[in-house]
Amino acid sequence: MALAMVAEDRQINDVLEEGNEMQIRGAKVYLCEGKELSFYEVLLRARQRREIVIGYRLANTEKAVINPPAKTEKKMVS
């Protein structure tokens, strides 16, 4: 994945070389089951952990949603 990012924008290589990491985390790190949260609210929770959320992947889907346009739309988390 990092190779694809560098291929699209060579400047991203500087970010990757500075010791920064990108990890895939499970949603449970940021969410509480049974609550409706917007992507923006998830961003705020990640920020409290000094992390950044760039997108999400719904259960039983292959494709991730990166930088979703409807950041204030609340969704039920289960």
N, C-alpha and C positions, 0 to 999 in steps of 0.2 A: 504494500500500500504506500509506503514512503517513497518508493521508486516512482510510482504513478504520480504522486504529489509533486515531486521534483521535476518530472517530465512536463507537467502542466505549467509550473511556475518555478523557475530556478531559484528565486529568492527564498523559497521555503527551505531550501537546503541549509541556509544560514541558521534558521530556527532549529532545525533538526540536529545540527552539529553542535549547538550550544549546550547540550546535555538535557534538553527538554525531552519529556516522554509523552507518548500518546497511549492511553490504555482504554480498553473496552471494559466498562463496569456494568454490572447488573443494575436494573432499575431500583431494586430494593434499597440501594445505598441512599437514594434521594427521595423515595416515595413511601407513603403509608397506604396500605391496602384499604380499599373502600372509600378513598377520598378523591374528590375532583380537583385536579390541579391543572394549571396552564403551563405551557412550556416555559414561560417567563418565570413562574413560581419555582419551577425545577432549576432554572438558571440561578436564582437567588439562593436556593439551598446548596447548590454546588459551590457557589462563591463563598459561602460560610466555611466550606472545607478547603478553600483556596484551590478550587478546581474549576474547570471550564467544561460546559456541556455544549457540544456542537450539533447534536441531533439525537434521533432515537430510531429504534426498529420495533415495530409492532410484532406481537407474538404470531408465530406461524407465517411470517413473511421473510423473504430473502433480502429485500432491498431496504436500506436505511433511509430515513428522511433527514437530510442535512440542512440546517438553517431553515426550519419550517416557517412559512409565511404567516400563519395564523398563531402567533405566539401568545395571544391573550385568550384563545379558545380553550375552555376547560374540558378535560377528558376524564372519564372515570378510570381509576387505576384498580386493577384486580390482580 
